[in-house]
Amino acid sequence: MDDLAKGTGGGYRYIFAKSDPDDSNKIVHAVLLRSSTSLSTVPAGWDAISEDINKGRRKSYLYVLLRS
């Protein structure tokens, strides 16, 4: 695993994937979205959004968007 924030100082940032064989919704596409403003809703065309990965840092907001 690689620290997503390697070289930037501050806390470590990792993404962990979980598998649930009983869940019929499977992730088929994931992207990172950087934004200058906080997002409170899932953008159109996506099914889910993570918390801000950059939480506690000063610059931009960073999210993982998921489509199933």
Backbone torsions as a table, in degrees:
resi	resn	phi	psi	omega
1	MET	NA	146.5	177.2
2	ASP	-113.8	142.6	174.6
3	ASP	-71.9	119.9	-179.9
4	LEU	-63.5	-22.3	-177.0
5	ALA	-105.6	17.6	-177.2
6	LYS	-54.1	129.1	177.1
7	GLY	86.7	-3.0	-177.4
8	THR	-100.5	-7.3	-176.4
9	GLY	80.1	166.3	-179.8
10	GLY	84.0	-164.5	-176.1
11	GLY	-69.8	160.9	177.8
12	TYR	-77.5	151.9	178.1
13	ARG	-132.6	120.8	179.1
14	TYR	-129.6	153.2	172.3
15	ILE	-115.5	127.9	178.2
16	PHE	-113.4	131.7	177.0
17	ALA	-96.3	139.2	176.7
18	LYS	-117.1	152.0	178.4
19	SER	-121.2	134.0	176.7
20	ASP	-130.1	101.7	-176.6
21	PRO	-63.0	-17.9	179.6
22	ASP	-87.4	-8.3	-179.7
23	ASP	-93.0	121.5	-178.0
24	SER	-79.9	-14.8	177.1
25	ASN	-85.0	116.6	179.0
26	LYS	-114.1	141.3	178.0
27	ILE	-72.7	126.6	179.5
28	VAL	-112.8	-13.9	-179.5
29	HIS	-155.2	136.4	177.7
30	ALA	-140.9	139.9	177.6
31	VAL	-139.9	159.0	171.9
32	LEU	-95.1	136.5	177.4
33	LEU	-122.0	120.7	175.7
34	ARG	-99.8	135.4	-177.0
35	SER	-139.3	147.6	176.4
36	SER	-83.4	-10.7	178.1
37	THR	-126.8	156.2	177.9
38	SER	-70.2	140.9	177.7
39	LEU	-105.3	135.9	179.5
40	SER	-114.7	-8.4	178.4
41	THR	-130.9	160.3	178.4
42	VAL	-75.0	126.2	178.7
43	PRO	-61.6	151.3	-179.9
44	ALA	-55.7	139.1	178.3
45	GLY	90.6	-2.3	-179.7
46	TRP	-121.9	155.9	-177.3
47	ASP	-100.6	-23.7	-177.4
48	ALA	-155.6	158.3	178.1
49	ILE	-137.3	142.7	178.6
50	SER	-79.8	176.4	167.7
51	GLU	-70.9	168.4	177.3
52	ASP	-66.3	115.3	179.5
53	ILE	-68.5	-26.9	-179.8
54	ASN	-88.4	11.6	-177.5
55	LYS	-51.8	130.8	-180.0
56	GLY	90.6	-2.0	176.8
57	ARG	-104.6	165.9	-170.9
58	ARG	-91.3	-27.4	-168.2
59	LYS	-84.8	-112.2	-173.2
60	SER	-91.2	170.5	174.3
61	TYR	-94.3	144.0	-178.7
62	LEU	-134.3	126.9	-176.1
63	TYR	-128.8	155.9	168.5
64	VAL	-103.6	124.9	175.3
65	LEU	-101.4	139.0	-176.4
66	LEU	-125.1	143.3	173.6
67	ARG	-128.1	133.9	179.2
68	SER	-116.1	NA	NA
